[in-house]
């Protein structure tokens, strides 16, 4: 091979979190807030979604991220949220579906769970992420074509795998989200859009305090530590996407020759 052939070898590094346009749901507390803070510290362009307007304004002022008031459990909010995300960021490279609902509080057996509580858990933990991802899929696909990296992270739970008594509404909805993520990754991974479903572990968050009020916070992970682990997993996915793109480019060059 001639030395000049190396000029045609892709040399661009894999994108990092710092370069991404990031959308995060449930961004005013717990893991979502930790992710917003970590991403903005790294100079990523961030938009986050939450229901409480006062908290959205406060976190936006604190972090410099764009705050969007909305409820992903409400079908009528989804397209407005998606339009704001794209308008504020100019597109989206990373979507983190983090907002979650326990269903009934306090937790109770499925036989004692009201239909409305199960419906709310499904609306927040499954349908909301599904609808928002669909609404942003065109932008994610464009990001993949531009080799910016396109990743959807659906925040899962060990309750998606293990049948904990009393966690039926939450566990069933998270199990569905976990499997939805795997199917979507099979369908769109070859196009450069990766889907991750990751359990961040038991954390010291308001949601965990609602579920297990007697838990010792010192035994739980800090949201900031879980956020760092999730961002590391996203960067590994970005590197895999980049390597796959380089291989496709090299194959195209070989065919042209």
N, C-alpha and C positions, 0 to 999 in steps of 0.2 A: 504493500500500500504506500502510495506517495505521501511525503510529509504534509503536503498541502491538503490532503484529505481530512486531516484533523480539524481544519477550519470549518468543516461541515458538522462536526460533532457538537451536540447541544452542550452548552456550558453553564446555563443559568442554574443557580442554586434553587433548591426547593423553597417555596414561600414559607415565611415564619409567621407566627401569631401577630408580630408587630406590624406586618404589612396588610393584615386582613380587614375586611369589612364584616363586623360581627353583630349578630342579632341574638339577644338573650331574653327568654321569657322568665317571669318571676324574679326580676332583677333588683328588688328592694330589700331582700332579707336572705339570710342563710347562704346556701351555696350560690344562688344567682347573684347576690350582692358581691360575694367573694370573687366570682368570675368577672363581674363588671369592673371591680377594682383592679384585679390582676391584668386584665386586658388593656385598660386605660393607662395603667402604669407603663405597660409595654408599648404605648403609642398606637395601638390598634384603633380603628374607627369603630365606635360601639354605639348601638342603639339597644335600649332595653325596654321591656314591657312589664307593666304591673297595673293593678286596679286602683290603688290609692293615689289620688292626684297629688296630695301634699307630700307623700313620701317620694313619689316620682320626681317632683320638683327639687326636693332636698338632695336626693342622690345624684341627680343631674348636675346640680350646683357643686356638689362635693367632688365629683369625678370628672366632669367635663363631657360625660357621655350624653347622647341624645335620649331623653325620656319620652316614652309613649304611654299614655293612659289607655288601657283596654283590658278586656277579659277574654282570654283565649277560649274559655268555656262557652262563650256566646258566639254562635255562628255569625250573627250580624256584625260582630266586631272584626272578624278575621281580615276581610279585604281592606278595610280602613287601616288596620295595623300593617298589613303587607305593603300597602301603598306608601305609608309613612316611612317604613324601613327603607324601601328602595329610594324614596325621595330624599331622605336625610343622608343616606350612605352612598347613593349612586349605584347601588347593587348590593349583593350579599355574597360573601364567600364562606361564611361559617354561621350556621344556625344552631343554637343550643335550646332545645325544648326542655326547660327545667321546671317550669311551673307545675305544681302538683296539688292534688286534693286527697285527703285521707278517706273521704266518704263520710261515714258517721263518726261523730265525736261525742262521747267517748266510743272507742272501738267496741264492736259487738259481733256476735255470731251472725253468719249469713241469714239464718232463719229469722233473726230479729232485725235484720237490716231493711229499712224502708226502701221501696223501689226508687224513690226520689234521690236517696243518698247514693245508691249504686249508679243511677243516671248521672249524678253530678260528678262522681269519680271518673266515669267513662268520658264525660264531656271534657273534663280538664286534662286527664292523663292520656287519653287516646284520641278522641275526635279533634280536640284542639290542636295537638301536634300534627295530626294528619292533615287537617285543613290548612294550617299555616304553612306547612312544608309544601303542599300542593300550590298554594298561592305564590310561594317564593321559588318554585322549582325552575321557572324560566330563567330567573336571575342566577340561580345556582348553576344551571346548565351552561349559561353564557360564561360564567366564571371558569367552569371546567374547560370550555373551548379556548379560553384565553390563557390557559395554564396558570391561573392564579391559585388554583386549589379550591375544591368545593367539598365541604364536609357538613353533614348534619349529625349532631350529637343528641341522642335521646337519653335523658338521665333515667336510669333504671333503678332497680332495688333488688336485694336478695329475696324480697317477698314476691318477685316475679317468678322465682324458681321454687322457693320453699313454701309449702302450704301452712302458714302460721294461723292458728285459730284466732278469730277476731279481726283479722286483716283482710277479709274476703273481698270487699269492694276495692280496696287499694291494690291488693295482690293481683286480682283478676285483671284490672285495668293495666297494671304495669306489665303483666305477662303478655297481654295483647300487644302493648307497645313494643316490647322486646322482640316479639316474633315479627311484627310489622317492620321493624328496623332491619331484621335479617332478610326478609323478602325484598324490601326496597333496595338493599345493598346488592342482592343478586341481580335485580333487574337493571340497576343504574350504575353499578360499579364499573362496568366495561366502558361507560361513557364518561368516566372521570368524576362521578359524584359518589362519594363514600358515605355510608351510614354507620354510625357507631351507637351501640347500646351498652352503657357502662354503669355499673353499680358503684357509687362513690363511697359506700360504707355508712355506718351509723355515725351521724354527725351531731354536734351540739347546735341545733337549729330550732327555731320556733315550731316548725312542723313536728320534729321529733319530741319536743316538750309537750305538744298537744297529745301525741300518741302515747307516750310513756312518761307521764309527769313525774314519776318517782325515780327516774333514771339519774345516775350520778354523772353530771356533766364532765367530770374529770376522766371518765372512762370512754368518752366519745371523741371522735376525730374533730379537729378544728376545720370549719368550712374552707379556710384559706389553704390548708394542706390538701384537702380533697380537690379544690380548684386547681392547684398546681399539678396534681396527678392527672387530672382530666386534660389540661392543656398540653401536658407532655404526650398523652395518648393521641391528641389531635395532631401535634407536630409529627409524630411517627406516621400517622395516616397521610399527612401532606407529603412526607418524604416518599412513601410508597406510591402515591399518585404521581409524583414527579418522576420516579424511576420508571414507572410504567409508560409515562408519556415520552421519556427519552428513548425507551426501547421501540415504541411505535415510530418515532421519528427516524431512528436508525434503520428500521425495516423499510420505511418509505424511501430513504436515501438509497438503500441497496437495490430496491426495485427499479428506481429511476436509472441506476447505472446499468 
